[in-house]
């Protein structure tokens, strides 16, 4: 019985310690999550680009310069 109580106490202490670390380092946690989301978006963009057709040089520069192309 003592072991089960010790396990629960240890589990609760670890939870409390983790919550305190996360609370004290909100900026770090937020930055890590933002970076992970940006990395995921970049991966999706790369995969989409690999499966899409090719664009010619003029089309790319027109898009970058904000000129709408009439096709």
C-alpha positions in Angstrom: 0.0 0.0 0.0 2.8 2.4 0.8 4.2 2.1 -2.8 0.9 3.1 -4.4 0.7 6.1 -2.2 4.3 7.0 -2.9 3.6 6.6 -6.7 0.6 8.9 -6.5 2.5 11.5 -4.5 5.4 11.4 -6.9 3.0 11.7 -9.9 1.3 14.7 -8.3 4.6 16.4 -7.5 5.9 15.9 -11.1 2.6 17.4 -12.5 2.9 20.4 -10.1 6.5 20.9 -11.0 5.8 20.7 -14.8 2.9 23.2 -14.4 5.1 25.6 -12.6 7.9 25.4 -15.2 5.3 26.0 -18.0 3.7 28.9 -16.1 7.1 30.5 -15.4 8.3 30.1 -19.0 5.2 31.1 -21.0 7.2 33.0 -23.6 9.5 30.1 -24.3 6.6 27.7 -24.6 4.7 30.1 -26.9 7.8 30.6 -29.1 8.4 26.9 -29.4 4.8 26.3 -30.4 4.9 29.1 -32.9 8.1 27.8 -34.5 6.6 24.3 -34.7 3.5 25.7 -36.5 5.6 27.7 -38.9 7.7 24.6 -39.6 4.6 22.6 -40.3 3.2 25.3 -42.6 6.6 25.4 -44.5 6.5 21.6 -44.9 3.0 21.7 -46.4 4.0 24.6 -48.7 7.0 22.6 -49.9 5.0 19.5 -50.5 2.3 21.5 -52.4 5.0 23.1 -54.5 6.6 19.8 -55.4 3.2 18.4 -56.6 2.2 21.6 -58.6 3.1 22.5 -62.1 6.0 24.7 -63.0 5.7 28.5 -63.4 7.7 30.6 -65.8 10.0 33.4 -64.7 7.7 36.2 -66.0 4.7 34.8 -64.2 6.6 34.7 -60.9 7.8 38.3 -61.3 4.3 39.5 -62.2 3.0 37.9 -59.1 5.7 39.4 -57.0 5.1 42.9 -58.5 1.3 42.6 -58.0 0.4 42.6 -61.6 -2.6 40.5 -62.4 -2.2 38.2 -65.4 -5.1 37.8 -67.8 -5.1 34.3 -69.2 
